[in-house]
Amino acid sequence: MPGNPGAPGSNRSLITWIDETNSTWNLLVKPFLPEGSFSPPIGTSSVIESGSNRTISGNNLPVDGKIGDWPMTDYPALTAIDRNPGIPTENNFSFTLQLNPTEAATPSCVSLGPIGLTLNGVVFYNAVDGRGNDALAHEIVDVYGGHPARSDYHYHFVPWRLDGVPSLEDGHSGLVGYIRDGFGIYGYKGIGGKELSNDDLDECHGHSHTPIGYHYHATIEYPYTIGCYRGTPI
């Protein structure tokens, strides 16, 4: 997978899944935090449409209950690679977005912290961490695709199980969640069930077609979710 393997931060001598020469990494070789006995509260998520707004609220834990065995400090081999001591806990959030967002004249840069949220109740962060790492390549996530920043559980990509939400009639992936500019983000497949690549999408990682209008897509290529905000983020 294309990534950002030249960035600093991880214990590089233990990172065997990154090809520095070709700037790629191998998802099939990278380790993940397994599932185990960790059992936080089940996630909550609600979507309420009122007037010109859509309000999405939750507790930032997965509604489907799928989460790894945090804390990672119980796994010395993983901690040697990524010293993340975080433990996911309930962190209530509420985003009020435009029900019918419009494209801005000029796209804007994505921010650190939450850039959107899934219908599964967990927020998205962008593709990099605070050090500029490709977070998915360099940092350890659990087998369900998330990890905590302190206590804030989040995804840097769309976990594959969430791409399995009911698809549209033509095989187009279903809605996974919303980005902070109000536009929806869908899974890995476009019209006809074709798996999309960055070349199929614009600079912000989206495109427009009927009947959806403008929307974002997940890809297996960096930046995984969005590259910029096409609309105006809250």
N, C-alpha and C positions, 0 to 999 in steps of 0.2 A: 504494500500500500504506500502511495506517496505520503510523505510526512514532513516533519521539521526536525530531523535527527541531529542537526548541528547545534541545537540550542543547549544551554547549560542546565545543570540542576540535578540530574540523577547520577548515581554511582555508575559511571560509564563502563567500568571494567566488567560489570555484571550484565550489561545490556548486550545480549548476543543476537537479538532479533532485529537489530537495526543495521542496515548496510550503509555505512557512512559514504562510501564511494559513489553509490548510485542514488543516495538520498531516498531510500525506500525502507520499509520495515515489514516484517512478516507477522501478521496477526495470529497465524497458526502456531507460532513458536513462542510468542509472548505469554508469560504466566498471568493468571488471574486469581484474585482472592476467591476461594471456594465458598459454597454455601455451608451453613453449619447451624449452630444452636442460637445465634443472635436472633432475637425476636422482638423488634420494636412494635409500637402500635401500627395497626393497619392504616394505610393512607386514606385520605379523604380528598374528594375533588367535586366541585360543583361549577356549572356554567349557567349563568342567568343572563338572559337578553332582555333589555328594557330600554325602550326608546331608541336612541342612536348608539347605545353602549352594550358591550358584552363584558360581564364581570366574571372572572374566573378565580376561584378561591380553593384553598386546600391546606394541608399540613406538611407538604413537601416530603411525604413518604409514599412509597408505591401502593396504589390502590390494590394491585394484584398480589401484594405481599412478597414479591420476589426481590430479595436483597441478600447480599453476601454476609459472611461471618465476621463482622466488625467487632472489636477493633483489630486492625491489621498487626498491631504490636504482638498479637498472639502467634504470629507467623514470622519467625526470625529471618527466613530466607527471603521473604517478600519485603520485610522492613529494611533489609540491607540494600535493597534497590530503591525503595521509596519510603522515607521515614514519616509517613502520614499517621499521626496518632488519633485522628478524628473518629468520633462515634456518632452516627446519624441519630438525630432526635427530632421530635416534632418541632417544626418552625412554620407557624401559620403565615400564609401570604394571601394577598388579594390584588389582582390586577384588573383595572377597568380599561378596556380597549375600545377602539372604534368598531362598531358593528359592521360598517362598510368602509374600510380604510381606502385611501387613495395613494397613488404613487407620488412621492415627493419629486420636486424638480431635480434635486441632486441627492444621490444616496448618501447615507451617513455611516460612519464607522461603528462597528459593534463595540460594546463596552465589556469590561470585566464584570463578573457577577452574573445574575440571571439575565438572559437575553430572550427568554421565552419559557413556555411551560407545556408539559404534556398533559393529555387527558388522563394519564395514569397518575397524576398528582405530583410529579417530580419536575423541578425546573431544569432548563437547559442552561449550561454555560457555553461560551464560545470555544473554539478549538484549542486555544492556548491557555496556559496558566500565567500567573503573575511574573514568571521569569522568562516568558516567551517560548516555553516548550510547547511542542505539539503534545498536549496532555494525554491523548489516547495512546500515543506511541511511547512516551517516556514514563508516565505515571501508572501505578497499578490501579485498575478498577476491578470490581467484582464480576463474577460470571454473569451477572444480570445487567452489567453495563454502567454502573454508577460508582461513585465514591464520595466521601465527605470532604468539605473544606471546613475544618473544625467540626461543627455539628450539622452543617448544611449539605445534605445529600443532593447530588446533581448528576446529570448526564452531559457528556461532551459530544455525543452522537445519538442517533436513534437506535436503541437496542432492537435487535432483529425481531424479537417477539412482538414488539409494538407495531411492526410493519404488517403483522398478521391481523390487524383489526379489519372489520369488513371492508373489502375493496369496492370500488365503484363497478358498475356493470361491465365496463370494457376492460377490466383488469387493472385499471389505475389504482395505485395504493390509496387507502383511506386516510382520513385526517388523523394525524398523530397529536397535534397540539397547535398552539398559537405563539407567534413571535410578538415582541413588545410593540411592534408597529401595527398590530392588529391582523396582519395577514396570516393565513393558516400555513402550517408545514405538514407535508404529506410524506409518505414513506418512500421507498427506493424505486418504485415503478411508475412510469408514466402511461400515456395512452397505449392501449393494447397490451399492457402488462410488460412493456419494455423496461429493463433495468437501466436507469439513467446514469450518465457520467457528468463530470463538470462541463464537458463540451456541449452538452444538451441544454445547459442552463446559463443564465446571465451572470454578471459579476457578483451579484448578491446571492446567487444559488437558487434562483427562481425562474419562472416563465409564466406566460399567460395563455390560456386557451379556454374555450367554452366547455362546459357551463360554469367552470369554477372561477374564471378570471385569473388575476395574478395570485400566485402562491409559491411557496418554497418547497424544495424537496430535499430529503436526505440522500447522500451518496456514500459509497465506501471510500471515496477519495477525500483528502483534506480539502476544505475545512469541515466536511461531514454534515453540518447543518446549514448555516448561512455565512456568507462572506461580508455582507454589509446589510444595513437596513434599507429596503426599497421604499418603505413608507416613513412616517414620522414616529419614532418610538416615544413611549410615555416616560 
